[in-house]
Structures are given as structure tokens and as C-alpha cells.
Amino acid sequence: MKEQLEALNGISINFGEGGMFIVNVILAFVMFGVALGIKTQTFKDVFLKPKSVIVGVLLQWVGLPAVTFLVALALSQWITPMIALGMILVASCPGGNISNFISSLSRGNIELSVSMTALTTAAAPFITPLNFFFWGSLYSQVISLHNDIPVLVIPFLPMLEQILLLLGVPIVLGLLFARRFPNATKKITKPAQVLSILLFIGMVVVSFSQNFQLFLDNIFYVFFIVLLHNACALGTGFFGGKLMRLPQRDCRSLTIEIGIQNSGLGLILLFNPAIFPPEVWHGHYGGMLFITAWWGIWHIISGLTVAYLFRRKPIVE
């Protein structure tokens, strides 16, 4: 299995300067569209019933990356370091917007879901690079003790600078636009989000088209790894909420929110050579690309499945 996955690491995607400009524009547009759905009132409402939101954010920012780190270590004899770092990158991303929709299907606490998505998205320019740097560096150090591989030095400050620029600016602009032009925001929010998803899918298809056969050859292994990782993410949300004795509706929303990650953001970040410079990663991070890309597909399937199971079980408070 490990030998098979090694073949993925040799894949690198080079868009060129013109292509990277388009990728950065798409990323900015995606984050601007996400920010349009964030209302300042959401942050105020957090302080009215803070327990569930605090638990959820801690599970998102600390619980999931820590669980991912342990799972990656447990699988270290079967997976490559780049596969593990792909898992950690996904765990470092904020919750995905589709989690709000799936949470409503689950008859969960939609207000809690929206609040968590808003908070984790707004903090993503800081938390995503910080978590990836901390857990990625820790994994690299631990794994190098038991394997004859060099410790990978993850450049934190350049990554933080680029992510602040690429994520922070469009998020702030989106928040300001929504506040200044509320009527226009209502009209363009859904079209902007749909368009951003279509642009992202188109970019992924073009990017991986030349390596599609290699992906098919390794789909079984990638599928299993993402399946296990996503199950752990869903379990972190569900059992974390149960452990803190939160209401059932809140536990359902936490399950979905922690299990649905904005892996599309992670994939776009991987496309950017300023954030993942080839000279540092030796141009070999294909394993990260494939794990992150498949997460974006699988978490929708698993989220809808969990929502179906939740709907069949009545809520007893």
C-alpha cells in the first residue's frame, strides 16, 4: 500500500504565472462569497449561548487536528508522510458552508452550525496556517525518529503572510460589502456561492485530468484513508458533544460541522507555489493533493448519509 501511494507523491501541478493569477482570483472570489453569508449578528449571538459554540470551535481547532495527528501516526507504516500531511491540512481548514445545509437536513441546531462556520472561516487566515504548521511539524519530527527520512521544515511565516493576503482580504471585503449593501448581498450571495463552486470544480477537473488514471489506480487506498479520517472527524464532533452533555440537536450539528471541512480551500492553497514552494516540498506533494481533493467529494456523501440516519431518529431532550 505504501509503495502504491509513493507514486502519487511525484505529481506536481504547475499552472504558470497566468494560471496562478486565475487560481488566486478564484480563491478570493470563493472566500468573498463565503463572507457574504456571514452576518455580524452571528458573532453577537454567540455570547448569548456560548457553551455549544465554544465546545464546537475547540473541537474544530484543537480536537480534529489532534485526532488527525494520532490517526496519521497509527497509519504511518501504511501511508506516506505526504498523505499524512494532506490529512493534517484538511483538519486545519475551517468548516465548509455546505455543513449548514446538511445540518438543517439532520434537524440539528442550524444557528449553531452557522455560528461555527462563521467563526472558523473568519479565523481561518490565522488558524489554518498555525494548525498546519504545528501539527505538521510535530508529525514530521515524530515520524523521522522511526524512519530514515529528513525532518520537513514547514515555513510558517511565509505561509501565514500569503494566507492572510489571499484569505483575509476577501473575507474582510465580503463582510464590509454585506454590511454596507445588505439588499444587494441578498441577491448575489447564492449565485456567487454557486458560481464559486462551479469554478472550483472546473479548476480541479483541469488540474487532475492528466493524472486521472493514476488516481483511478490508487482510488481504493485513497478512499479507505479518507473514509477512516472522515469517520474520525464525524465521531469527534458527535462524541465531543456527548461528552460535554450538549443537547441532541447541538450534537448533531457538531457532528456535521466537524465532519464537513472546507477541503476546497486546502486544495487551492496547495495549488499556490507561494504557500507550498516547490523548493521546500521538492515538488512532490501529490499525495496531499489527492487526499484533499477526494475529501471534498467524500464528505458530502458521508454528511448526507449521516443526515439521513439522524432524521430517522427522533430527538429526545
C-alpha positions in Angstrom: 0.0 0.0 0.0 2.7 2.4 1.0 4.6 1.7 -2.2 1.5 2.4 -4.3 0.9 5.7 -2.6 4.5 6.7 -3.2 3.6 7.0 -6.8 1.2 9.9 -6.0 4.0 12.0 -4.4 5.7 12.5 -7.7 2.8 14.5 -9.1 3.0 18.3 -9.1 0.7 20.7 -10.8 2.2 23.8 -12.3 -0.2 26.5 -13.6 2.4 29.0 -14.6 2.2 32.7 -13.7 -1.0 33.4 -15.7 -2.7 30.2 -14.3 -1.8 31.1 -10.7 -3.3 34.5 -11.1 -6.6 32.9 -12.1 -6.3 30.4 -9.2 -5.8 33.3 -6.8 -8.7 35.2 -8.2 -10.9 32.1 -7.8 -9.8 31.7 -4.2 -10.5 35.3 -3.5 -13.9 35.1 -5.1 -14.7 31.9 -3.1 -13.8 33.5 0.2 -15.6 36.7 -0.7 -18.7 34.6 -1.5 -18.4 32.8 1.9 -18.0 36.1 3.7 -21.3 37.4 2.2 -23.2 34.8 4.2 -21.6 35.8 7.5 -23.7 38.3 9.4 -22.2 40.4 12.2 -25.2 39.5 14.3 -24.0 35.9 14.3 -21.0 36.9 16.4 -23.2 38.8 18.9 -25.5 35.8 19.2 -22.5 33.6 20.2 -22.3 35.3 23.5 -25.9 34.6 24.4 -25.5 30.8 24.4 -21.7 30.4 24.3 -21.2 26.8 25.6 -22.1 24.8 22.5 -20.2 27.3 20.2 -17.1 27.2 22.4 -17.1 23.4 22.5 -17.6 23.2 18.8 -14.8 25.7 18.0 -12.4 23.9 20.3 -13.3 20.6 18.7 -12.7 22.2 15.3 -9.5 24.0 16.1 -7.9 21.5 18.6 -9.8 18.3 18.7 -9.9 17.4 15.0 -6.2 18.2 14.3 -5.1 16.3 17.4 -7.2 13.2 16.4 -5.9 13.5 12.8 -2.3 13.6 14.1 -2.9 10.4 16.2 -4.6 8.6 13.2 -1.8 9.6 10.9 0.8 8.2 13.4 -1.2 5.0 13.7 -1.2 4.6 9.9 2.4 5.6 9.5 3.6 2.2 8.4 1.0 2.1 5.6 0.8 5.7 4.4 3.4 8.2 3.2 4.3 11.4 5.1 2.7 13.5 2.3 -0.6 11.5 2.7 -0.4 12.3 6.4 0.3 16.0 5.8 -2.7 16.1 3.4 -4.9 14.7 6.3 -3.5 17.4 8.6 -4.1 20.1 6.1 -7.7 19.1 5.7 -8.1 19.1 9.5 -6.6 22.6 9.7 -9.2 24.0 7.3 -12.5 25.7 8.6 -15.9 24.1 8.3 -17.5 24.1 4.9 -20.5 26.1 4.0 -22.4 23.0 2.9 -22.4 21.9 6.5 -25.1 24.4 7.3 -27.4 22.8 4.7 -26.6 19.3 5.8 -27.1 20.3 9.5 -30.6 21.5 8.6 -31.3 18.2 6.9 -30.2 16.5 10.1 -32.7 18.5 12.2 -29.7 19.9 14.1 -29.2 23.3 15.6 -28.8 25.4 12.4 -27.9 28.5 14.3 -25.0 26.7 16.0 -23.8 25.4 12.6 -23.9 28.9 11.1 -22.1 30.4 14.0 -19.3 27.8 13.9 -18.9 28.2 10.2 -18.7 32.0 10.5 -16.2 31.9 13.4 -13.9 29.3 11.9 -14.0 30.9 8.5 -13.3 34.4 9.9 -10.3 33.0 11.8 -9.0 30.7 9.0 -6.3 33.2 7.9 -4.7 32.7 11.3 -5.8 29.3 12.5 -5.3 27.3 9.3 -1.5 28.0 8.9 -1.0 27.8 12.6 -2.6 24.4 12.9 -0.9 23.0 9.8 2.5 24.3 10.9 2.2 22.9 14.5 0.7 19.5 13.8 2.6 19.1 10.5 5.9 19.9 12.1 5.2 17.7 15.1 4.3 14.8 12.8 7.4 15.2 10.7 9.6 15.2 13.9 7.9 12.1 15.4 7.9 10.1 12.2 11.6 10.9 11.5 12.6 9.3 14.7 11.4 5.9 13.5 12.1 6.2 9.8 15.2 7.2 7.8 13.7 10.4 6.4 14.6 14.0 7.0 12.6 16.3 9.1 10.4 18.5 6.9 10.7 22.2 7.8 7.4 23.9 7.2 7.9 27.7 6.5 5.3 29.2 8.9 5.7 32.9 8.4 5.7 32.9 4.5 2.6 30.7 4.7 0.9 32.9 7.2 1.7 36.0 5.1 0.3 34.5 1.9 -2.8 33.1 3.5 -3.6 36.4 5.3 -3.4 38.1 2.0 -5.3 35.6 -0.1 -8.0 34.8 2.6 -8.0 37.7 4.9 -8.6 40.5 2.4 -11.6 38.9 0.5 -13.2 37.9 3.8 -12.9 41.5 5.2 -14.2 42.9 1.9 -17.1 40.4 1.9 -18.1 41.3 5.4 -17.9 45.1 4.6 -19.9 44.6 1.4 -22.6 42.6 3.2 -22.8 45.3 5.9 -22.8 48.2 3.5 -25.1 46.8 0.8 -27.5 44.3 2.5 -30.1 44.3 -0.3 -27.5 43.6 -3.0 -26.0 40.9 -0.7 -29.3 39.0 -0.5 -29.4 38.9 -4.3 -25.9 37.9 -5.1 -25.0 35.6 -2.2 -26.4 32.3 -3.6 -25.3 33.0 -7.2 -21.8 33.9 -6.0 -21.5 30.7 -3.9 -22.8 28.5 -6.8 -20.5 30.2 -9.3 -17.5 29.8 -6.9 -18.3 26.0 -6.6 -18.5 25.6 -10.4 -15.3 27.5 -10.9 -13.6 25.4 -8.3 -14.8 22.1 -9.8 -13.7 23.2 -13.3 -10.3 24.1 -12.0 -9.9 20.7 -10.2 -11.0 18.8 -13.3 -8.5 20.6 -15.5 -5.7 20.2 -12.9 -6.1 16.4 -12.4 -7.1 15.5 -16.0 -3.6 14.5 -16.9 -3.2 12.3 -13.8 -6.7 10.8 -13.7 -5.5 7.3 -14.5 -3.0 7.4 -11.6 -5.9 8.5 -9.3 -8.0 5.5 -10.5 -5.1 3.1 -9.9 -4.9 4.3 -6.3 -8.6 5.2 -5.6 -9.0 2.2 -3.2 -6.2 3.3 -0.9 -7.2 7.0 -1.1 -10.8 6.1 -0.5 -10.0 4.0 2.6 -7.8 6.7 4.1 -10.4 9.4 3.6 -13.2 7.2 4.8 -11.4 6.4 8.1 -10.3 10.0 8.6 -13.7 11.4 7.9 -15.3 8.9 10.2 -13.0 10.0 13.0 -13.9 13.7 12.2 -17.6 12.9 12.5 -17.0 10.9 15.7 -15.0 13.8 17.2 -18.0 16.1 16.7 -20.6 13.6 17.9 -18.8 12.2 21.0 -17.2 15.5 21.9 -20.7 17.0 22.1 -22.0 14.0 24.1 -19.0 14.2 26.5 -19.9 17.8 27.2 -23.6 16.9 27.7 -24.9 19.1 24.9 -28.4 18.8 23.6 -29.1 16.3 20.9 -29.7 18.9 18.3 -26.3 20.6 19.1 -24.5 17.2 19.0 -26.0 16.6 15.5 -24.7 20.0 14.3 -21.3 19.4 15.8 -21.1 16.0 14.1 -21.8 17.6 10.7 -19.7 20.7 11.3 -16.6 18.8 12.3 -17.1 16.2 9.6 -17.6 18.7 6.8 -14.3 20.6 6.1 -13.6 23.3 3.6 -11.2 21.0 1.8 -11.6 23.0 -1.3 -9.7 25.8 0.4 -6.9 23.4 1.3 -6.7 22.3 -2.3 -6.5 25.8 -3.7 -3.8 26.6 -1.1 -1.8 23.5 -2.4 -2.0 24.9 -5.9 -0.2 28.1 -4.8 3.6 27.8 -5.1 4.0 30.8 -2.8 2.3 28.9 0.1 3.8 25.5 -0.8 7.0 26.4 -2.6 8.4 23.6 -4.8 11.9 24.1 -3.4 10.8 23.3 0.1 8.5 20.4 -0.8 10.8 19.2 -3.6 7.9 19.4 -6.0 6.5 16.2 -4.5 3.2 16.7 -2.7 0.8 14.8 -4.9 -0.3 12.7 -2.0 -1.6 15.8 -0.3 -3.4 16.9 -3.4 -5.3 13.6 -3.9 -6.3 13.2 -0.3 -7.6 16.8 -0.1 -9.4 16.5 -3.4 -11.2 13.2 -2.5 -12.1 14.7 0.9 -14.1 17.4 -1.0 -16.2 14.7 -2.6 -16.5 12.1 0.1 -17.5 14.4 3.0 -20.6 15.4 1.0 -21.6 11.7 0.6 -20.9 10.9 4.3 -22.6 14.1 5.5 -25.8 13.3 3.6 -25.7 9.7 4.9 -25.3 10.8 8.5 -28.1 13.4 8.0 -30.4 10.6 6.7 -29.6 8.5 9.8 -30.2 11.4 12.1 -33.6 12.2 10.5 -34.8 8.7 11.2 -34.2 9.0 14.9 -36.5 11.4 16.8 -34.9 13.9 19.1 -35.5 13.3 22.8 -34.3 16.0 25.1 
